[in-house]
Amino acid sequence: MLRLRIVFFVLIIALFSCNRTVETDSNKTASVSPLQALTDSISKDSLNVQLLNRRANLYIRQQKLNEALLDINKALKVNQKEPDLFLSLAEIYFQLGKNENCTASLLKVIELDPEQTEAYNKLAQLNLLTQRFDIAIGYNDKSLAIDRFNPKTLYVRGMIFLARKDTVSAMRNFLLSRDAKNDFYEVLIQIGAIYKRQHNPIAADYLREAVMRFPGYAQARYEFALYLQENGNPNAAMAQYDTLLMQFPSNQFVFFNIGYLYLVYDQQFDSALFYFDRSLAIDPTYIDALYNKGRTLEEMGKMLAAKEIYMDVLKLSPNYELAVEALNRIDRKK
């Protein structure tokens, strides 16, 4: 059974790139977008660095990095003493893959404001991504020295320990982070994931809480559904997958898992085949979906069709042992 695992670095990247919320002008009507409201305000005050920075952060979230860079560079021509401008510049460089420029921007933030924990956190995360763990923990120590209860700092510390395979220390810092901020999405997911790997039923509580607090986050709901599926509650898992399909109707992993439930738990082979085909329509190279399509056809007694599928699996992955075993199994039945 294929899992969509929590990708370790994905959560770090997402956290690194988390920009501050762009405020909108409360006097604007609901029909005016935040971007348009900011653009209108900037047209009246073109050298307002706060407005330019807010629009740059909005552009960053929209992946319009060139536009964001133009706004930040314009703001820096007016004021090079504002740490928030260099924080935004660091995020732009990070998303552009320019790590050296990103580091230089963060060091400039610290030069301007030595108590800026966010800059230390981002430097720790950047070095974590490049697996320079000693440097990462050094920056993390500096952030903790400023604010020992900062939830983001504690989270990053947990991720560093997790990368170093020290699960006990990672969990301790994740729990401290949650105590400091009880609605921290990444922390809830990581705690749930660790308990899940340990086969601790407490995992369900954290994954369920993540779903309840962040209903639009696909990863939380997927991990919760997978936990239910792997712990003997396929009906509850199916309900979560159905919700995911309403939110994200083109997810091959969800189609695959629904097909797997129909195949393994319900023996409803026509339904299983339908969902494996839906998964493969999105990604024809999804090897586990292809193998399980063959397995379904085999269960239906369609041996020739199943054999063709297994051979297709081996064309994509010559060392896929389950397909080799399946072909040998079919040959023995002759």
VEXTIPA-67408 format. One record per atom (N, C-alpha, C): residue in one letter; atom name; x, y, z. Coordinates in steps of 0.2 Angstrom, whole numbers. Atoms other than C-alpha are relative to their C-alpha. Example, Ala and Ser with C-alpha at 12.3 -4.5 7.8 and 13.67 -1.06 7.14 Angstrom:
<recs>
residu atome xx yy zz
A N 4 -6 0;
A CA 62 -22 39;
A C 4 6 0;
S N -4 -6 -1;
S CA 68 -5 36;
S C -4 5 3;
</recs>
This chain:
<recs>
residu atome xx yy zz
M N 4 -6 0;
M CA 0 0 0;
M C 4 6 0;
L N -4 -6 0;
L CA 7 16 -5;
L C -2 6 4;
R N 2 -6 -4;
R CA 7 31 7;
R C 2 6 -3;
L N -2 -7 2;
L CA 8 49 3;
L C 3 3 7;
R N -3 -1 -6;
R CA 21 52 17;
R C 1 8 1;
I N -2 -7 -1;
I CA 24 69 25;
I C 7 1 -2;
V N -6 -2 2;
V CA 38 76 16;
V C 4 5 5;
F N -4 -4 -6;
F CA 51 82 29;
F C 1 7 -3;
F N -2 -7 2;
F CA 57 97 19;
F C -6 4 -3;
V N 6 -4 2;
V CA 40 102 12;
V C -2 5 5;
L N 2 -4 -5;
L CA 35 108 29;
L C 5 6 2;
I N -5 -6 -2;
I CA 51 118 32;
I C -1 5 -6;
I N 1 -5 5;
I CA 49 126 15;
I C -6 4 0;
A N 6 -3 -1;
A CA 31 130 18;
A C 1 5 6;
L N -1 -5 -6;
L CA 36 138 35;
L C 4 6 -2;
F N -4 -6 2;
F CA 50 148 28;
F C -3 5 -4;
S N 3 -4 5;
S CA 39 155 14;
S C -6 3 3;
C N 6 -3 -3;
C CA 25 160 26;
C C 1 7 1;
N N 0 -8 -1;
N CA 22 179 24;
N C -5 2 4;
R N 5 -3 -4;
R CA 14 190 35;
R C -7 2 -4;
T N 7 -1 3;
T CA -5 193 32;
T C 0 7 -3;
V N 1 -7 3;
V CA -8 207 20;
V C -7 3 2;
E N 6 -3 -2;
E CA -20 219 27;
E C -4 4 -5;
T N 4 -4 5;
T CA -34 227 17;
T C -2 6 3;
D N 3 -6 -2;
D CA -41 244 18;
D C -7 -1 2;
S N 6 2 -2;
S CA -56 242 29;
S C -6 5 -3;
N N 5 -5 4;
N CA -64 257 19;
N C -2 -2 -7;
K N 1 3 7;
K CA -63 247 3;
K C -6 -4 0;
T N 6 5 1;
T CA -79 238 -3;
T C 3 -7 -1;
A N -1 7 0;
A CA -79 219 -3;
A C 2 -2 -8;
S N -1 1 7;
S CA -78 220 -22;
S C 7 1 -3;
V N -7 -2 1;
V CA -60 227 -22;
V C 5 -5 3;
S N -4 5 -2;
S CA -47 214 -21;
S C 6 3 4;
P N -6 -3 -4;
P CA -32 216 -8;
P C 5 3 -5;
L N -5 -2 5;
L CA -20 218 -23;
L C -2 7 -3;
Q N 3 -6 3;
Q CA -31 232 -31;
Q C 0 5 6;
A N 0 -5 -5;
A CA -33 241 -14;
A C 7 2 2;
L N -7 -2 -1;
L CA -14 241 -11;
L C 2 4 -6;
T N -2 -4 6;
T CA -11 247 -29;
T C -3 7 0;
D N 4 -7 0;
D CA -24 261 -27;
D C 4 4 6;
S N -4 -4 -6;
S CA -15 266 -10;
S C 7 2 -2;
I N -7 -2 2;
I CA 2 266 -18;
I C 0 5 -5;
S N 1 -5 6;
S CA -4 276 -33;
S C 0 7 4;
K N 1 -6 -3;
K CA -8 290 -20;
K C 7 2 5;
D N -6 -1 -4;
D CA 8 287 -10;
D C 6 -4 -2;
S N -4 5 3;
S CA 21 279 -21;
S C 7 -1 4;
L N -7 2 -3;
L CA 36 280 -9;
L C -2 -2 7;
N N 2 3 -7;
N CA 27 272 6;
N C 3 -7 0;
V N -3 6 0;
V CA 38 258 10;
V C -4 -6 3;
Q N 4 5 -3;
Q CA 26 249 21;
Q C -5 -3 -5;
L N 5 3 5;
L CA 13 248 7;
L C 3 -4 -5;
L N -4 3 5;
L CA 26 243 -5;
L C 2 -7 2;
N N -2 6 -3;
N CA 32 229 7;
N C -7 -5 0;
R N 6 4 -1;
R CA 14 223 10;
R C -2 -3 -7;
R N 1 2 7;
R CA 11 222 -9;
R C 5 -5 -2;
A N -5 5 2;
A CA 27 213 -12;
A C -1 -7 4;
N N 1 6 -3;
N CA 22 200 1;
N C -6 -3 -3;
L N 6 3 4;
L CA 5 198 -8;
L C 3 -3 -6;
Y N -3 3 6;
Y CA 15 195 -24;
Y C 3 -6 1;
I N -4 6 -1;
I CA 26 182 -16;
I C -5 -6 1;
R N 4 6 -1;
R CA 11 172 -10;
R C -4 -2 -7;
Q N 3 2 6;
Q CA 4 173 -28;
Q C 6 -2 -5;
Q N -5 3 4;
Q CA 21 167 -35;
Q C 2 5 -5;
K N -2 -5 5;
K CA 24 184 -44;
K C 6 3 3;
L N -6 -2 -3;
L CA 42 185 -39;
L C 3 6 -3;
N N -3 -6 4;
N CA 47 198 -52;
N C -3 6 3;
E N 3 -6 -2;
E CA 34 210 -47;
E C 1 1 8;
A N -2 -1 -7;
A CA 38 207 -28;
A C 7 3 0;
L N -7 -3 -1;
L CA 56 211 -31;
L C 0 7 -3;
L N 0 -7 2;
L CA 52 227 -40;
L C -2 4 5;
D N 3 -4 -5;
D CA 42 233 -26;
D C 5 1 6;
I N -5 0 -5;
I CA 55 228 -13;
I C 6 5 -2;
N N -5 -4 2;
N CA 69 236 -23;
N C -2 8 0;
K N 2 -7 0;
K CA 59 252 -25;
K C 0 3 7;
A N 0 -2 -7;
A CA 56 252 -6;
A C 7 1 3;
L N -6 -1 -3;
L CA 74 250 -2;
L C 4 6 -3;
K N -3 -7 3;
K CA 79 265 -13;
K C -2 6 5;
V N 3 -5 -4;
V CA 68 275 -1;
V C 3 -1 7;
N N -2 2 -7;
N CA 74 266 16;
N C 3 -6 0;
Q N -4 6 0;
Q CA 88 254 18;
Q C 1 -2 8;
K N -1 2 -7;
K CA 86 253 37;
K C -6 -3 3;
E N 6 3 -2;
E CA 69 244 38;
E C 1 -8 -1;
P N -1 8 0;
P CA 72 225 43;
P C -5 -4 -4;
D N 6 3 4;
D CA 55 220 36;
D C 1 -1 -7;
L N -2 0 7;
L CA 61 224 19;
L C 5 -5 -2;
F N -5 5 1;
F CA 76 213 20;
F C -3 -7 1;
L N 3 6 -1;
L CA 65 199 27;
L C -4 -2 -6;
S N 4 2 6;
S CA 54 200 12;
S C 5 -2 -6;
L N -5 1 6;
L CA 69 201 0;
L C 3 -7 1;
A N -3 7 -2;
A CA 76 185 9;
A C -5 -5 -3;
E N 5 5 2;
E CA 59 176 5;
E C 0 0 -8;
I N 0 0 7;
I CA 60 181 -13;
I C 6 -4 -3;
Y N -6 4 2;
Y CA 78 175 -15;
Y C -1 -7 1;
F N 0 7 -2;
F CA 74 159 -6;
F C -5 -4 -6;
Q N 5 3 5;
Q CA 59 155 -18;
Q C 4 0 -7;
L N -4 0 6;
L CA 71 160 -33;
L C 6 -5 0;
G N -6 5 -1;
G CA 84 147 -26;
G C 6 3 0;
K N -7 -3 -1;
K CA 97 160 -23;
K C 1 1 7;
N N -1 1 -7;
N CA 102 154 -6;
N C 5 5 3;
E N -5 -4 -2;
E CA 118 165 -5;
E C -3 7 1;
N N 4 -7 -1;
N CA 107 181 -8;
N C -5 0 6;
C N 5 0 -5;
C CA 94 175 4;
C C 4 0 7;
T N -4 0 -6;
T CA 108 172 18;
T C 2 7 1;
A N -3 -7 0;
A CA 115 190 14;
A C -6 4 3;
S N 5 -5 -2;
S CA 98 198 16;
S C -2 -2 7;
L N 2 1 -7;
L CA 94 189 33;
L C 6 2 4;
L N -5 -3 -5;
L CA 111 194 40;
L C 0 7 0;
K N 1 -8 0;
K CA 107 212 35;
K C -6 1 5;
V N 5 -1 -5;
V CA 91 210 45;
V C 3 0 7;
I N -3 0 -7;
I CA 101 205 60;
I C 5 6 2;
E N -4 -6 -1;
E CA 113 219 57;
E C -4 6 2;
L N 5 -5 -2;
L CA 98 231 58;
L C -3 -1 6;
D N 4 2 -6;
D CA 89 222 72;
D C 3 -6 3;
P N -3 6 -3;
P CA 100 210 82;
P C -5 -5 4;
E N 5 4 -4;
E CA 84 204 92;
E C -5 -3 -5;
Q N 5 2 5;
Q CA 75 199 76;
Q C 0 -8 0;
T N 0 8 -1;
T CA 71 180 80;
T C -2 -3 -7;
E N 2 3 6;
E CA 63 178 63;
E C 5 -1 -5;
A N -6 0 4;
A CA 79 181 54;
A C 4 -6 2;
Y N -4 6 -3;
Y CA 88 168 65;
Y C -4 -6 -2;
N N 4 6 2;
N CA 74 156 62;
N C 1 -2 -7;
K N -1 1 7;
K CA 75 158 43;
K C 7 -3 -2;
L N -7 2 1;
L CA 94 156 44;
L C 1 -7 2;
A N 0 7 -3;
A CA 92 140 54;
A C -4 -5 -5;
Q N 4 4 4;
Q CA 79 133 42;
Q C 4 0 -7;
L N -4 0 7;
L CA 90 138 26;
L C 6 -5 1;
N N -5 5 -1;
N CA 104 128 34;
N C -2 -7 1;
L N 3 6 0;
L CA 93 114 38;
L C -1 -3 -6;
L N 2 3 7;
L CA 87 112 20;
L C 7 -2 -3;
T N -7 2 3;
T CA 106 111 15;
T C 4 -5 4;
Q N -3 5 -4;
Q CA 109 99 29;
Q C 6 2 4;
R N -6 -3 -4;
R CA 122 110 38;
R C -3 0 7;
F N 4 1 -6;
F CA 114 104 55;
F C 4 4 5;
D N -4 -4 -5;
D CA 128 112 66;
D C -1 7 0;
I N 1 -7 1;
I CA 126 129 58;
I C -8 2 2;
A N 7 -1 -1;
A CA 107 127 59;
A C -2 1 8;
I N 1 0 -8;
I CA 107 123 78;
I C 3 6 3;
G N -4 -6 -3;
G CA 119 138 81;
G C -5 6 -1;
Y N 5 -5 1;
Y CA 106 150 73;
Y C -6 -1 4;
N N 6 2 -4;
N CA 92 141 82;
N C 2 2 8;
D N -2 -2 -7;
D CA 102 144 99;
D C -1 7 1;
K N 0 -7 0;
K CA 103 162 95;
K C -7 3 1;
S N 7 -2 0;
S CA 84 164 92;
S C -3 -2 7;
L N 3 2 -6;
L CA 80 154 108;
L C 3 5 6;
A N -3 -5 -5;
A CA 92 166 118;
A C -4 6 0;
I N 4 -6 0;
I CA 81 180 113;
I C -7 -1 3;
D N 7 2 -2;
D CA 64 171 116;
D C 0 -7 0;
R N 0 7 -1;
R CA 65 154 123;
R C -7 -4 0;
F N 7 2 1;
F CA 46 152 121;
F C -3 1 -7;
N N 2 -1 7;
N CA 45 156 103;
N C -2 -6 -4;
P N 2 6 3;
P CA 34 143 95;
P C 3 -2 -7;
K N -3 2 6;
K CA 42 144 78;
K C 7 -2 1;
T N -7 2 -2;
T CA 60 143 85;
T C 0 -7 3;
L N 0 7 -3;
L CA 55 127 95;
L C -2 -5 -6;
Y N 2 4 6;
Y CA 47 120 79;
Y C 6 -2 -4;
V N -6 1 4;
V CA 63 123 69;
V C 5 -5 4;
R N -5 4 -4;
R CA 73 115 83;
R C -2 -7 0;
G N 2 7 1;
G CA 62 100 82;
G C 1 -3 -6;
M N -1 3 6;
M CA 64 98 64;
M C 8 -1 -1;
I N -7 2 0;
I CA 83 99 66;
I C 2 -6 3;
F N -1 7 -3;
F CA 83 85 78;
F C -3 -6 -4;
L N 3 6 4;
L CA 71 75 67;
L C 4 -2 -6;
A N -4 1 5;
A CA 83 77 53;
A C 6 -4 2;
R N -6 4 -3;
R CA 97 70 64;
R C -2 -6 3;
K N 3 7 -2;
K CA 86 55 68;
K C -1 0 8;
D N 1 0 -8;
D CA 84 61 87;
D C -7 1 1;
T N 8 -1 -1;
T CA 65 58 88;
T C -2 2 7;
V N 1 -2 -7;
V CA 65 60 107;
V C 0 8 1;
S N -1 -8 0;
S CA 72 78 106;
S C -4 3 -4;
A N 4 -3 5;
A CA 62 82 91;
A C -7 1 3;
M N 6 0 -3;
M CA 46 77 100;
M C -1 5 6;
R N 0 -5 -6;
R CA 50 87 116;
R C 0 7 -3;
N N 0 -7 3;
N CA 53 103 105;
N C -7 1 -3;
F N 6 -1 3;
F CA 37 100 95;
F C -6 1 6;
L N 5 -1 -5;
L CA 27 98 111;
L C 0 7 4;
L N -1 -7 -3;
L CA 35 114 119;
L C -3 5 -5;
S N 3 -5 4;
S CA 30 123 103;
S C -7 0 0;
R N 8 0 -1;
R CA 12 117 104;
R C -2 3 6;
D N 2 -4 -6;
D CA 11 123 122;
D C 0 7 -1;
A N -1 -7 1;
A CA 17 140 116;
A C -5 2 -5;
K N 4 -2 5;
K CA 5 140 101;
K C -4 -6 -2;
N N 4 6 1;
N CA -9 127 101;
N C -4 -1 -7;
D N 3 1 7;
D CA -15 130 83;
D C 5 1 -5;
F N -6 0 4;
F CA 2 128 75;
F C -1 -6 -5;
Y N 1 6 5;
Y CA -2 117 59;
Y C 6 -5 0;
E N -6 5 1;
E CA 15 110 56;
E C 2 -4 6;
V N -2 4 -6;
V CA 18 105 74;
V C -5 -5 1;
L N 5 5 -1;
L CA 1 96 75;
L C 2 -6 -5;
I N -2 6 5;
I CA 6 86 59;
I C 6 -4 2;
Q N -6 4 -2;
Q CA 23 82 65;
Q C -1 -4 6;
I N 1 4 -6;
I CA 18 76 82;
I C -5 -6 -2;
G N 4 5 2;
G CA 4 66 74;
G C 4 -5 -4;
A N -3 5 4;
A CA 16 58 62;
A C 5 -4 4;
I N -5 4 -4;
I CA 29 53 75;
I C -4 -5 4;
Y N 4 5 -4;
Y CA 15 45 86;
Y C -2 -5 -5;
K N 2 4 5;
K CA 9 37 70;
K C 5 -6 -1;
R N -6 5 1;
R CA 26 29 67;
R C 1 -5 6;
Q N -1 4 -7;
Q CA 27 23 85;
Q C -6 -4 1;
H N 7 4 -1;
H CA 9 15 83;
H C -3 2 6;
N N 3 -3 -6;
N CA 3 26 97;
N C -7 3 -2;
P N 7 -3 2;
P CA -16 29 96;
P C -1 7 2;
I N 1 -8 -1;
I CA -13 47 102;
I C 1 3 -6;
A N -1 -3 7;
A CA -8 50 84;
A C -7 3 -2;
A N 7 -1 3;
A CA -27 50 80;
A C -2 7 3;
D N 2 -7 -3;
D CA -30 65 92;
D C 3 6 -3;
Y N -3 -6 3;
Y CA -17 76 84;
Y C -2 1 -7;
L N 2 -1 7;
L CA -22 72 66;
L C -7 2 0;
R N 7 -2 0;
R CA -40 74 70;
R C 0 8 2;
E N 0 -7 -1;
E CA -36 91 78;
E C 2 4 -5;
A N -3 -3 6;
A CA -26 96 63;
A C -6 1 -5;
V N 5 0 5;
V CA -41 92 52;
V C -5 5 2;
M N 5 -4 -2;
M CA -53 101 63;
M C 2 8 0;
R N -2 -7 0;
R CA -43 117 65;
R C 2 3 -7;
F N -2 -2 6;
F CA -37 117 47;
F C -4 -4 -6;
P N 4 5 5;
P CA -51 109 36;
P C 2 1 -7;
G N -2 -1 7;
G CA -44 116 20;
G C 7 -3 -2;
Y N -7 2 1;
Y CA -27 108 22;
Y C 0 -7 -2;
A N 0 7 3;
A CA -26 92 11;
A C 4 -5 4;
Q N -5 4 -4;
Q CA -11 85 20;
Q C -3 -3 6;
A N 2 2 -7;
A CA -19 85 37;
A C -6 -6 -1;
R N 6 5 1;
R CA -35 76 31;
R C 2 -7 -3;
Y N -3 6 3;
Y CA -25 64 20;
Y C 3 -5 5;
E N -4 3 -6;
E CA -14 59 35;
E C -5 -3 5;
F N 5 2 -5;
F CA -29 57 46;
F C -4 -6 -3;
A N 3 6 3;
A CA -38 46 33;
A C 4 -6 -1;
L N -4 6 1;
L CA -23 35 30;
L C 1 -3 7;
Y N 0 3 -6;
Y CA -22 33 49;
Y C -6 -5 2;
L N 6 4 -1;
L CA -40 27 50;
L C 0 -6 -4;
Q N 0 5 5;
Q CA -37 16 35;
Q C 5 -6 3;
E N -5 4 -2;
E CA -21 8 42;
E C -2 -3 7;
N N 2 3 -6;
N CA -30 5 59;
N C -7 -3 1;
G N 6 4 0;
G CA -45 -5 54;
G C -6 4 0;
N N 7 -4 0;
N CA -58 9 51;
N C -1 3 -7;
P N 0 -2 7;
P CA -60 9 32;
P C -6 5 -2;
N N 5 -4 2;
N CA -77 17 32;
N C 1 8 2;
A N -2 -6 -2;
A CA -71 32 42;
A C 5 3 -5;
A N -5 -2 5;
A CA -56 33 30;
A C -4 2 -6;
M N 4 -2 6;
M CA -68 33 15;
M C -3 7 1;
A N 4 -7 -1;
A CA -78 48 22;
A C 5 5 -1;
Q N -5 -5 0;
Q CA -62 58 24;
Q C 3 1 -8;
Y N -2 0 7;
Y CA -56 53 6;
Y C -6 4 -4;
D N 5 -3 4;
D CA -73 58 -1;
D C 0 8 1;
T N -1 -7 -1;
T CA -71 75 7;
T C 6 3 -3;
L N -6 -2 4;
L CA -54 77 0;
L C -1 1 -8;
L N 2 0 8;
L CA -61 73 -18;
L C -4 6 -1;
M N 4 -6 1;
M CA -74 87 -15;
M C 5 6 0;
Q N -5 -6 0;
Q CA -59 99 -11;
Q C 5 0 -5;
F N -6 1 5;
F CA -46 92 -23;
F C -2 -5 -5;
P N 3 5 4;
P CA -55 83 -37;
P C 5 -4 -5;
S N -5 3 4;
S CA -39 78 -46;
S C 6 -2 3;
N N -6 2 -4;
N CA -28 70 -33;
N C 1 -8 -1;
Q N -1 7 2;
Q CA -21 53 -40;
Q C 1 -4 7;
F N -1 4 -6;
F CA -16 48 -22;
F C -7 -2 3;
V N 6 2 -4;
V CA -34 49 -15;
V C -4 -5 -5;
F N 3 5 4;
F CA -41 40 -30;
F C 3 -7 1;
F N -4 7 -2;
F CA -28 26 -27;
F C -3 -3 6;
N N 1 3 -6;
N CA -32 24 -9;
N C -8 -2 0;
I N 7 2 0;
I CA -51 24 -12;
I C 0 -7 -4;
G N 0 6 3;
G CA -48 10 -25;
G C 3 -5 4;
Y N -3 5 -5;
Y CA -37 1 -12;
Y C -5 -2 5;
L N 5 2 -5;
L CA -51 1 0;
L C -5 -4 -3;
Y N 5 4 3;
Y CA -63 -6 -12;
Y C 3 -7 -2;
L N -3 6 1;
L CA -51 -19 -17;
L C 1 -5 6;
V N -3 4 -6;
V CA -44 -25 0;
V C -6 -1 5;
Y N 5 0 -6;
Y CA -59 -21 12;
Y C -6 -2 -2;
D N 7 2 3;
D CA -74 -23 1;
D C -1 -5 -5;
Q N 0 5 6;
Q CA -69 -34 -13;
Q C -5 2 -5;
Q N 4 -3 5;
Q CA -79 -22 -24;
Q C 4 1 -6;
F N -6 -1 5;
F CA -68 -25 -39;
F C -2 5 -6;
D N 2 -5 5;
D CA -78 -15 -52;
D C 2 7 2;
S N -1 -6 -2;
S CA -77 0 -41;
S C 8 2 1;
A N -8 -1 -1;
A CA -58 -3 -37;
A C 3 2 -6;
L N -3 -1 6;
L CA -54 -4 -55;
L C -2 7 -3;
F N 2 -7 2;
F CA -64 13 -58;
F C 5 5 3;
Y N -4 -5 -4;
Y CA -53 22 -45;
Y C 7 -1 -2;
F N -7 0 3;
F CA -37 15 -51;
F C 1 3 -6;
D N 0 -3 6;
D CA -41 20 -68;
D C 0 8 0;
R N 0 -8 -1;
R CA -45 38 -62;
R C 7 2 2;
S N -7 -2 -2;
S CA -28 38 -53;
S C 5 0 -6;
L N -5 1 6;
L CA -19 32 -69;
L C -1 6 -5;
A N 1 -5 5;
A CA -28 45 -80;
A C 4 7 2;
I N -4 -6 -2;
I CA -19 59 -69;
I C 7 -2 -1;
D N -7 1 1;
D CA -3 50 -69;
D C 1 -7 -2;
P N -1 7 3;
P CA 0 35 -81;
P C 6 -4 3;
T N -6 4 -2;
T CA 17 31 -73;
T C -1 -1 8;
Y N 1 1 -7;
Y CA 9 29 -55;
Y C 1 -7 1;
I N -2 7 0;
I CA 17 12 -53;
I C -5 -4 5;
D N 4 4 -5;
D CA 7 6 -37;
D C -7 0 -3;
A N 6 0 2;
A CA -9 11 -45;
A C -1 -5 -6;
L N 0 5 6;
L CA -5 1 -61;
L C 1 -7 3;
Y N 0 7 -3;
Y CA 0 -14 -51;
Y C -6 -2 3;
N N 7 2 -3;
N CA -16 -14 -41;
N C -5 0 -5;
K N 5 1 6;
K CA -26 -12 -57;
K C 1 -7 -2;
G N -1 6 2;
G CA -18 -28 -62;
G C -2 -5 5;
R N 2 4 -5;
R CA -21 -36 -45;
R C -8 -1 0;
T N 8 0 1;
T CA -40 -31 -47;
T C -2 -5 -5;
L N 2 4 6;
L CA -41 -39 -64;
L C 1 -7 2;
E N -1 7 -2;
E CA -33 -55 -57;
E C -5 -2 5;
E N 6 2 -5;
E CA -46 -55 -43;
E C -6 -2 -4;
M N 6 1 4;
M CA -59 -54 -56;
M C 0 -6 -5;
G N -1 6 4;
G CA -52 -69 -65;
G C 2 2 -7;
K N -2 -2 6;
K CA -46 -59 -80;
K C 8 0 -1;
M N -7 2 0;
M CA -29 -67 -81;
M C 4 3 -5;
L N -4 -3 6;
L CA -23 -61 -98;
L C 1 7 1;
A N 0 -7 -1;
A CA -28 -43 -95;
A C 5 2 6;
A N -5 -1 -5;
A CA -19 -44 -78;
A C 7 -1 -1;
K N -7 1 2;
K CA -4 -51 -85;
K C 3 5 -4;
E N -2 -6 4;
E CA -3 -37 -98;
E C 2 6 5;
I N -1 -5 -4;
I CA -4 -25 -84;
I C 7 -1 4;
Y N -6 1 -3;
Y CA 10 -33 -74;
Y C 6 1 -4;
M N -6 -1 5;
M CA 21 -33 -89;
M C 1 7 -1;
D N -1 -8 1;
D CA 18 -14 -91;
D C 3 2 6;
V N -4 -2 -6;
V CA 23 -12 -73;
V C 7 -1 0;
L N -7 2 0;
L CA 39 -21 -76;
L C 4 4 -5;
K N -3 -4 5;
K CA 42 -10 -91;
K C 2 7 3;
L N -1 -6 -3;
L CA 41 5 -80;
L C 5 -1 6;
S N -4 1 -6;
S CA 50 -3 -65;
S C 2 -7 0;
P N -2 7 1;
P CA 60 -19 -70;
P C 1 -4 7;
N N -1 4 -7;
N CA 63 -23 -51;
N C -6 0 4;
Y N 6 -1 -4;
Y CA 45 -21 -45;
Y C -2 -8 2;
E N 0 7 -2;
E CA 45 -38 -35;
E C -7 -2 0;
L N 7 3 0;
L CA 26 -39 -33;
L C -3 -2 -7;
A N 3 2 7;
A CA 23 -39 -52;
A C 4 -6 -2;
V N -3 7 2;
V CA 36 -53 -54;
V C -3 -5 3;
E N 3 6 -3;
E CA 28 -63 -41;
E C -7 -1 -3;
A N 6 1 3;
A CA 11 -60 -49;
A C 0 -3 -6;
L N -1 4 7;
L CA 17 -66 -66;
L C 1 -7 2;
N N -2 7 -2;
N CA 24 -81 -58;
N C -6 -4 3;
R N 6 3 -2;
R CA 8 -84 -49;
R C -5 -2 -5;
I N 4 2 6;
I CA -2 -83 -65;
I C 2 -6 -4;
D N -2 6 4;
D CA 9 -95 -74;
D C -1 -6 4;
R N 1 6 -3;
R CA 7 -107 -60;
R C -7 -3 0;
K N 7 2 1;
K CA -11 -107 -62;
K C -2 -3 -6;
K N 1 2 7;
K CA -10 -112 -80;
K C -1 -8 0;
</recs>
